[in-house]
C-alpha cells in the first residue's frame, strides 16, 4: 500500500541526492506555511548519484509564471527507470509527480510532492529495507529516496524522487483578460446596390450578337421566288 502523508520537514538533500535530516527535525501541520521568503520555485522528477548517475530530469524553475515539463528517465546501466513524470513550478508553488518507478528490477510505485507557499506535502511509497534495497519516504522536499546496496552493505546508488522547493507568492495569470474591443472590423467597401436605389455597376461591354440582316419582319408575308421564264417560238430565253 502507498502511504499518503501531508507534512513539512525542515531537512535537506545533501550532495549526491542523499537525504540529510536534522536530529531536531521540525514537523509542521498542513496549512501552516514554513518561514519561506519569496524565492525561485523548482521541481524535478528524478536524479541519481553513484555507479549510474543521472542529472535532475525533467526539471523546471520559475519565480513568476508557471512553467511545466514532462518526460521519463532511466539509468544507462539499467539500475532504475521512471516514467510518467510531470513537473510544474511558479511563484509560491511547485509540483512533481513520478507515476511509475522501478529500481533494481523491483517496482517502487508512484511518488509525488507538492509545495504551496513554503508548505510541502508528499504522496510517498511505503518504507522498506532489504540487504539490497531501501526506500525512505518523503522528507526534505523529496517524495522518496531509494538506495541500492552492494557488497559489504555499502550504498552504490542513490535515487532521489519527485523533488520540489518553493517560497511565497502567487503566479500571474497565464492569459490576459479581453480588452473589450471587437477584433472584427466593419467592411470598408460600399454595397454594389444601395437600399432603394439602382445598381451602381453598369455593364461596360456591348452584346457581341448582331441582329439578323434579313429584311423579313415577323408577321409579314414571306417573299416568293420569281417565276421561271417560259420559252416561246422564235425567241430564246434570256440567260444572262
C-alpha positions as CSV (number, residue, x, y, z in Angstrom):
1,X,0.0,0.0,0.0
2,X,1.1,3.6,-0.7
3,X,1.3,5.9,2.4
4,X,0.0,9.3,1.9
5,X,1.5,12.0,4.2
6,X,0.9,15.7,4.2
7,X,3.7,17.3,6.3
8,X,6.7,19.6,6.1
9,X,10.1,18.5,7.4
10,X,13.0,21.0,7.6
11,X,15.6,18.7,6.2
12,X,18.0,19.0,3.3
13,X,19.2,16.8,0.4
14,X,22.9,16.6,0.6
15,X,25.4,16.2,-2.2
16,X,24.6,13.2,-4.4
17,X,20.9,13.3,-3.6
18,X,21.3,11.7,-0.1
19,X,18.7,12.7,2.3
20,X,20.2,14.5,5.3
21,X,17.8,15.2,8.2
22,X,18.4,17.1,11.4
23,X,18.1,15.3,14.7
24,X,15.7,18.1,15.8
25,X,13.6,18.0,12.6
26,X,10.5,20.2,12.9
27,X,7.2,18.7,11.6
28,X,4.6,21.2,10.6
29,X,0.9,20.5,10.0
30,X,-0.7,21.1,6.7
31,X,-1.7,24.7,6.1
32,X,0.9,26.2,8.4
33,X,3.4,27.8,6.0
34,X,7.1,27.5,6.6
35,X,9.3,30.5,7.1
36,X,10.0,30.8,3.4
37,X,10.6,34.2,1.7
38,X,9.7,34.8,-1.9
39,X,12.2,32.9,-3.9
40,X,12.5,30.9,-7.2
41,X,10.5,27.7,-7.1
42,X,11.9,24.5,-8.5
43,X,10.7,21.0,-9.3
44,X,12.2,17.9,-10.9
45,X,11.3,14.3,-11.4
46,X,14.4,12.1,-10.5
47,X,18.1,12.4,-10.1
48,X,20.7,9.7,-9.2
49,X,24.2,9.5,-8.0
50,X,26.7,6.7,-7.6
51,X,27.6,4.0,-10.1
52,X,24.9,5.1,-12.6
53,X,24.5,8.9,-12.2
54,X,21.6,10.8,-13.8
55,X,21.0,14.6,-13.6
56,X,17.7,16.1,-12.5
57,X,15.2,15.1,-15.2
58,X,12.9,16.7,-16.2
59,X,13.3,20.0,-14.3
60,X,11.7,23.4,-14.2
61,X,12.2,26.6,-12.2
62,X,10.4,29.9,-12.1
63,X,9.8,32.9,-9.8
64,X,6.8,34.1,-11.7
65,X,4.6,32.5,-14.3
66,X,4.1,28.7,-14.0
67,X,6.3,26.5,-16.1
68,X,5.8,22.8,-16.8
69,X,7.7,19.9,-18.2
70,X,7.2,16.1,-18.6
71,X,9.1,13.0,-19.7
72,X,10.9,9.9,-18.4
73,X,14.3,9.0,-17.1
74,X,16.5,5.9,-16.6
75,X,20.0,4.9,-15.7
76,X,22.3,4.0,-18.6
77,X,23.3,0.9,-16.6
78,X,19.7,-0.1,-16.0
79,X,19.7,0.5,-12.3
80,X,16.3,2.3,-12.4
81,X,13.6,3.6,-14.7
82,X,11.0,6.3,-14.1
83,X,8.0,7.1,-16.4
84,X,5.0,9.4,-16.4
85,X,7.0,12.3,-14.9
86,X,5.3,15.7,-14.7
87,X,6.8,18.8,-13.0
88,X,5.5,22.3,-12.5
89,X,6.9,25.5,-10.8
90,X,5.9,29.1,-10.4
91,X,5.7,31.9,-7.8
92,X,4.8,30.3,-4.5
93,X,4.2,26.8,-5.9
94,X,5.9,23.6,-7.2
95,X,4.7,20.1,-8.1
96,X,6.5,16.9,-9.1
97,X,5.0,13.5,-9.9
98,X,6.6,10.2,-10.9
99,X,3.8,7.8,-12.0
100,X,5.9,4.7,-12.0
101,X,9.4,3.9,-10.5
102,X,11.3,0.7,-10.8
103,X,14.6,0.2,-9.0
104,X,16.9,-2.9,-9.3
105,X,14.0,-4.7,-11.1
106,X,11.6,-4.0,-8.3
107,X,8.5,-1.8,-8.7
108,X,8.5,1.0,-6.2
109,X,5.3,2.6,-7.4
110,X,4.1,6.2,-7.6
111,X,5.6,9.2,-5.8
112,X,4.7,12.9,-5.8
113,X,5.4,16.1,-3.9
114,X,3.6,19.5,-3.8
115,X,4.8,22.8,-2.4
116,X,2.5,25.8,-1.8
117,X,3.8,29.0,-0.2
118,X,6.6,27.0,1.6
119,X,4.4,24.1,2.7
120,X,5.4,20.7,1.2
121,X,3.1,17.7,1.2
122,X,4.0,14.2,-0.1
123,X,2.4,11.1,-1.6
124,X,5.2,8.6,-0.9
125,X,5.7,4.8,-1.4
126,X,5.9,2.8,1.8
127,X,9.2,2.5,3.6
128,X,11.2,-0.7,3.1
129,X,14.6,-2.1,3.8
130,X,16.4,-5.2,2.5
131,X,20.0,-6.2,2.1
132,X,20.0,-4.8,-1.5
133,X,17.4,-2.0,-1.4
134,X,16.0,0.7,0.8
135,X,13.1,3.1,0.3
136,X,12.9,6.2,2.5
137,X,9.5,8.1,2.3
138,X,9.1,11.8,1.8
139,X,11.1,14.4,3.5
140,X,13.3,17.4,2.8
141,X,11.4,18.3,-0.4
142,X,11.7,14.8,-1.9
143,X,8.8,12.4,-2.1
144,X,11.2,9.4,-1.7
145,X,14.9,8.5,-1.6
146,X,15.8,5.0,-2.8
147,X,19.2,3.4,-2.2
148,X,20.8,0.3,-3.8
149,X,23.3,-1.5,-1.7
150,X,26.3,-3.5,-2.9
151,X,28.9,-5.8,-1.2
152,X,29.5,-5.1,2.4
153,X,26.2,-3.2,2.8
154,X,27.6,-0.1,1.1
155,X,25.2,2.2,-0.9
156,X,26.3,2.1,-4.5
157,X,23.4,4.1,-6.0
158,X,21.1,6.8,-4.5
159,X,17.9,7.9,-6.4
160,X,16.0,11.0,-5.3
161,X,12.4,11.1,-6.5
162,X,9.9,13.9,-7.1
163,X,11.7,16.9,-5.6
164,X,10.1,20.4,-5.0
165,X,11.0,23.7,-3.4
166,X,9.1,27.0,-3.2
167,X,8.8,30.2,-1.3
168,X,5.8,32.5,-1.0
169,X,3.9,34.3,-3.8
170,X,1.2,33.9,-6.4
171,X,1.8,33.1,-10.0
172,X,0.5,35.7,-12.5
173,X,-2.5,34.6,-14.7
174,X,-1.5,32.6,-17.8
175,X,-3.7,34.6,-20.1
176,X,-4.6,38.3,-20.4
177,X,-8.3,39.4,-19.9
178,X,-10.1,40.7,-23.0
179,X,-9.8,44.4,-23.8
180,X,-13.5,44.9,-24.7
181,X,-12.8,45.8,-28.3
182,X,-14.1,43.6,-31.1
183,X,-11.4,42.0,-33.2
184,X,-13.5,42.1,-36.4
185,X,-13.5,45.4,-38.2
186,X,-16.6,46.6,-40.2
187,X,-16.3,46.2,-44.0
188,X,-14.8,49.2,-45.8
189,X,-16.4,48.7,-49.2
190,X,-19.7,50.1,-50.5
191,X,-22.6,47.8,-51.4
192,X,-23.0,47.4,-55.1
193,X,-26.7,48.1,-54.9
194,X,-27.7,50.7,-52.2
195,X,-31.1,50.1,-50.5
196,X,-33.9,51.5,-52.6
197,X,-31.6,52.6,-55.3
198,X,-30.2,51.3,-58.6
199,X,-27.2,49.2,-59.0
200,X,-24.0,51.3,-59.3
201,X,-22.4,48.7,-61.6
202,X,-23.2,49.1,-65.2
203,X,-22.1,46.6,-67.9
204,X,-19.2,48.1,-69.8
205,X,-19.4,45.9,-72.9
206,X,-21.8,45.6,-75.7
207,X,-23.5,42.4,-76.8
208,X,-21.5,40.6,-79.5
209,X,-24.5,39.1,-81.1
210,X,-25.8,41.3,-84.0
211,X,-29.5,41.2,-85.2
212,X,-30.2,39.3,-88.4
213,X,-29.6,41.2,-91.6
214,X,-32.7,39.8,-93.3
215,X,-35.4,42.3,-94.3
216,X,-38.1,39.8,-93.3
217,X,-40.0,41.0,-90.4
218,X,-42.1,38.9,-88.1
219,X,-45.8,38.8,-89.1
220,X,-45.1,39.8,-92.8
221,X,-45.8,37.6,-95.9
222,X,-42.7,35.7,-96.9
223,X,-41.1,36.8,-100.2
224,X,-42.0,34.5,-103.2
225,X,-39.3,33.4,-105.7
226,X,-39.6,35.0,-109.2
227,X,-41.3,32.7,-111.9
228,X,-39.1,31.0,-114.4
229,X,-39.3,32.4,-118.0
230,X,-41.5,30.4,-120.4
231,X,-39.8,29.7,-123.8
232,X,-41.7,30.8,-126.9
233,X,-41.2,30.1,-130.6
234,X,-38.7,32.3,-132.2
235,X,-37.3,33.5,-129.1
236,X,-34.5,32.2,-126.9
237,X,-34.8,32.6,-123.2
238,X,-32.6,35.2,-121.7
239,X,-30.0,33.5,-119.6
240,X,-27.9,36.5,-118.6
